[in-house]
C-alpha cells in the first residue's frame, strides 16, 4: 500500500485530485480515503506558539473593540504622535 498526501487547498492539490478522480474513479484496487484535515500534529504546525498567541490576542482585542483605526493619509496623526 502507498499513501499520497495531497493538500486540496492548494492549486496543485486541487488539480491533482481532479485529474486523479477523472482517470481512476471506479477502478478496482484504487481507493480515495479522506482524513480529517483539522487534525494537525505538532510536526505539521508551521507557526511558533508565541506567534499563534499574538494572533489570538489580536483577534480577542478586535472582538472587544480594543483597536486603533489608522488613516493612511495621516498615520502619525491617527496614532496621536503628531
Residue frames as a rotation matrix with the C-alpha (Angstrom) as fourth column:
UNK 1
0.584 0.812 0.000 0.00
0.812 -0.584 0.000 0.00
0.000 0.000 -1.000 0.00
UNK 2
-0.625 -0.722 0.296 1.22
0.730 -0.675 -0.105 3.51
0.276 0.150 0.949 -0.85
UNK 3
0.335 0.699 -0.631 -0.03
0.824 -0.542 -0.163 6.72
-0.456 -0.466 -0.758 0.75
UNK 4
-0.497 -0.392 0.774 -0.09
0.703 -0.705 0.094 10.03
0.509 0.591 0.626 -1.09
UNK 5
-0.116 0.403 -0.908 -0.73
0.781 -0.527 -0.334 13.15
-0.613 -0.748 -0.253 0.98
UNK 6
-0.446 0.073 0.892 -2.47
0.733 -0.542 0.411 15.89
0.513 0.837 0.188 -1.04
UNK 7
-0.650 0.258 -0.715 -3.26
0.364 -0.719 -0.592 19.37
-0.667 -0.645 0.373 0.26
UNK 8
-0.200 0.679 0.706 -6.55
0.980 0.123 0.159 20.03
0.021 0.724 -0.690 -1.52
UNK 9
0.604 0.400 -0.689 -6.45
0.483 -0.872 -0.082 23.72
-0.633 -0.284 -0.720 -0.53
UNK 10
-0.300 -0.784 -0.543 -3.59
-0.145 -0.526 0.838 24.41
-0.943 0.330 0.044 -2.95
UNK 11
0.307 0.367 -0.878 -3.91
-0.878 -0.247 -0.410 24.93
-0.368 0.897 0.246 -6.70
UNK 12
-0.511 -0.602 -0.613 -1.69
-0.778 0.628 0.032 21.91
0.366 0.493 -0.789 -7.37
UNK 13
-0.901 0.202 0.384 -3.58
-0.109 0.752 -0.650 19.73
-0.420 -0.627 -0.656 -4.92
UNK 14
0.081 0.984 -0.157 -6.93
-0.404 -0.111 -0.908 20.63
-0.911 0.137 0.388 -6.49
UNK 15
0.194 -0.074 -0.978 -5.57
-0.980 0.017 -0.196 19.90
0.031 0.997 -0.069 -9.97
UNK 16
-0.821 -0.552 -0.146 -4.12
-0.539 0.833 -0.121 16.57
0.189 -0.021 -0.982 -8.84
UNK 17
-0.640 0.636 0.430 -7.40
-0.040 0.532 -0.846 15.46
-0.767 -0.559 -0.315 -7.24
UNK 18
0.319 0.768 -0.556 -9.40
-0.659 -0.242 -0.712 16.47
-0.681 0.594 0.429 -10.33
UNK 19
-0.103 -0.450 -0.887 -7.04
-0.938 0.340 -0.064 14.51
0.330 0.826 -0.458 -12.59
UNK 20
-0.932 -0.294 0.213 -6.98
-0.358 0.843 -0.402 11.53
-0.062 -0.451 -0.891 -10.23
UNK 21
-0.303 0.903 0.305 -10.77
-0.173 0.262 -0.949 11.35
-0.937 -0.340 0.076 -9.98
UNK 22
0.353 0.434 -0.829 -11.16
-0.859 -0.200 -0.471 11.72
-0.371 0.878 0.302 -13.74
UNK 23
-0.189 -0.548 -0.815 -8.77
-0.842 0.518 -0.153 8.85
0.506 0.657 -0.559 -14.54
UNK 24
-0.848 -0.374 -0.375 -9.24
-0.152 0.850 -0.504 6.44
0.507 -0.371 -0.778 -11.64
UNK 25
-0.411 0.764 0.497 -12.81
-0.870 -0.166 -0.465 6.82
-0.273 -0.623 0.733 -10.35
UNK 26
0.616 0.779 0.114 -14.38
-0.739 0.622 -0.259 3.38
-0.273 0.076 0.959 -10.06
UNK 27
0.168 -0.640 -0.749 -11.17
-0.592 0.542 -0.596 1.47
0.788 0.544 -0.288 -10.85
UNK 28
0.952 0.155 -0.265 -10.69
0.076 0.718 0.692 -1.68
0.297 -0.679 0.672 -8.77
UNK 29
0.320 -0.870 -0.375 -7.69
0.917 0.384 -0.109 -1.57
0.239 -0.309 0.920 -6.45
UNK 30
-0.761 -0.514 0.396 -7.58
0.409 -0.854 -0.322 2.23
0.503 -0.083 0.860 -6.09
UNK 31
0.313 0.864 -0.395 -9.46
0.872 -0.097 0.479 3.96
0.375 -0.494 -0.784 -3.31
UNK 32
-0.342 -0.325 0.882 -9.55
-0.033 -0.934 -0.357 7.56
0.939 -0.151 0.308 -2.08
UNK 33
0.167 0.323 -0.931 -9.57
0.930 0.263 0.258 7.74
0.329 -0.909 -0.257 1.71
UNK 34
0.140 -0.054 0.989 -10.23
-0.017 -0.999 -0.052 11.20
0.990 -0.010 -0.140 3.11
UNK 35
-0.289 -0.289 -0.913 -8.87
0.905 0.230 -0.359 12.16
0.314 -0.929 0.195 6.52
UNK 36
0.744 0.564 -0.358 -9.85
0.663 -0.688 0.295 14.95
-0.080 -0.457 -0.886 8.89
UNK 37
0.117 -0.732 0.672 -7.84
0.605 -0.484 -0.633 17.99
0.788 0.480 0.386 7.75
UNK 38
0.670 0.184 0.719 -8.48
-0.352 -0.774 0.526 19.74
0.654 -0.606 -0.454 11.10
UNK 39
0.925 -0.379 0.014 -6.16
0.191 0.498 0.846 17.33
-0.328 -0.780 0.533 12.92
UNK 40
0.607 -0.783 0.135 -2.73
-0.241 -0.344 -0.907 18.94
0.757 0.518 -0.398 12.66
UNK 41
0.671 -0.451 -0.589 0.13
0.730 0.545 0.413 17.38
0.135 -0.707 0.694 14.56
UNK 42
0.682 -0.473 -0.557 2.91
0.050 -0.730 0.681 19.42
-0.729 -0.493 -0.474 16.14
UNK 43
-0.329 -0.861 0.389 5.28
0.495 0.194 0.847 18.36
-0.805 0.471 0.362 13.35
UNK 44
-0.196 0.336 0.921 2.91
0.968 -0.082 0.236 19.76
0.154 0.938 -0.309 10.72
UNK 45
0.782 0.506 -0.364 2.23
0.580 -0.805 0.124 23.06
-0.230 -0.308 -0.923 12.53
UNK 46
0.152 -0.742 0.652 4.29
0.814 -0.280 -0.509 25.73
0.560 0.609 0.562 10.77
UNK 47
0.324 0.074 0.943 3.67
-0.156 -0.979 0.130 28.52
0.933 -0.189 -0.306 13.29
UNK 48
-0.734 -0.624 -0.269 5.50
0.214 0.163 -0.963 29.08
0.645 -0.764 0.014 16.56
UNK 49
-0.077 0.739 -0.669 3.38
0.966 0.222 0.134 29.08
0.247 -0.636 -0.731 19.73
UNK 50
-0.477 -0.131 -0.869 4.32
0.521 -0.838 -0.160 32.71
-0.708 -0.529 0.468 20.50
UNK 51
-0.982 0.142 -0.123 3.10
-0.182 -0.561 0.807 33.83
0.045 0.815 0.577 17.05
UNK 52
-0.426 0.871 -0.245 -0.18
0.499 0.452 0.740 31.93
0.755 0.193 -0.627 17.48
UNK 53
-0.161 0.330 -0.930 -0.65
0.961 -0.164 -0.224 33.54
-0.227 -0.930 -0.291 20.91
UNK 54
-0.796 -0.190 -0.574 -0.13
0.119 -0.980 0.159 37.03
-0.593 0.059 0.803 19.42
UNK 55
-0.860 0.509 -0.041 -2.67
-0.105 -0.098 0.990 36.37
0.500 0.855 0.138 16.67
UNK 56
-0.204 0.813 -0.545 -5.24
0.793 0.464 0.396 35.04
0.575 -0.352 -0.739 19.14
UNK 57
-0.349 0.025 -0.937 -4.72
0.744 -0.600 -0.293 38.08
-0.569 -0.800 0.191 21.40
UNK 58
-0.958 -0.018 -0.287 -5.17
-0.151 -0.818 0.555 40.40
-0.245 0.575 0.780 18.41
UNK 59
-0.596 0.794 -0.121 -8.42
0.232 0.314 0.921 38.61
0.768 0.521 -0.372 17.47
UNK 60
-0.086 0.542 -0.836 -9.67
0.990 0.141 -0.010 38.97
0.113 -0.829 -0.549 21.05
UNK 61
-0.644 -0.216 -0.734 -8.75
0.383 -0.921 -0.065 42.69
-0.662 -0.323 0.676 21.08
UNK 62
-0.942 0.334 -0.017 -10.70
-0.160 -0.407 0.899 43.20
0.294 0.850 0.437 17.84
UNK 63
-0.282 0.878 -0.387 -13.76
0.621 0.475 0.624 41.46
0.731 -0.065 -0.679 19.32
UNK 64
0.054 0.254 -0.966 -13.54
0.973 -0.231 -0.007 43.68
-0.225 -0.939 -0.259 22.43
UNK 65
0.838 0.338 0.429 -13.14
0.478 -0.833 -0.278 46.87
0.263 0.438 -0.860 20.41
UNK 66
0.601 -0.705 -0.376 -9.56
0.077 -0.418 0.905 47.50
-0.795 -0.573 -0.197 21.56
UNK 67
0.148 -0.533 0.833 -8.25
0.969 0.245 -0.015 48.55
-0.196 0.810 0.553 18.17
UNK 68
-0.127 -0.244 -0.962 -6.77
0.020 -0.970 0.243 51.66
-0.992 0.011 0.128 16.61
UNK 69
0.658 0.376 0.652 -8.00
0.664 0.116 -0.738 52.77
-0.354 0.919 -0.173 13.21
UNK 70
-0.349 -0.868 -0.353 -5.26
0.426 -0.482 0.765 54.25
-0.835 0.117 0.538 11.08
UNK 71
0.814 0.468 -0.346 -5.84
-0.049 -0.537 -0.842 56.91
-0.579 0.702 -0.415 8.47
UNK 72
0.381 -0.723 0.576 -3.49
0.870 0.491 0.041 56.03
-0.312 0.486 0.817 5.60
UNK 73
0.440 -0.183 0.879 -3.21
0.495 -0.768 -0.407 59.72
0.749 0.614 -0.248 4.71
UNK 74
0.172 -0.362 0.916 -2.18
-0.673 -0.722 -0.159 60.71
0.720 -0.589 -0.368 8.27
UNK 75
0.294 -0.088 -0.952 -0.70
0.365 0.930 0.026 57.72
0.883 -0.355 0.306 10.11
UNK 76
-0.727 -0.643 -0.241 1.18
0.469 -0.209 -0.858 59.74
0.502 -0.736 0.453 12.72
UNK 77
-0.665 0.547 0.509 -1.87
-0.640 -0.768 -0.011 61.87
0.385 -0.333 0.861 13.44
UNK 78
0.354 0.864 -0.358 -4.15
-0.511 0.499 0.700 58.85
0.783 -0.064 0.618 13.82
UNK 79
0.108 -0.400 -0.910 -1.67
0.646 0.724 -0.242 57.42
0.756 -0.562 0.336 16.36
UNK 80
0.950 0.297 -0.096 -1.67
0.274 -0.647 0.712 60.71
0.150 -0.702 -0.696 18.30
UNK 81
0.273 -0.939 -0.207 2.02
0.810 0.108 0.577 61.26
-0.520 -0.325 0.790 17.66
UNK 82
0.087 -0.187 0.978 1.78
0.812 -0.556 -0.178 64.47
0.578 0.810 0.104 15.68
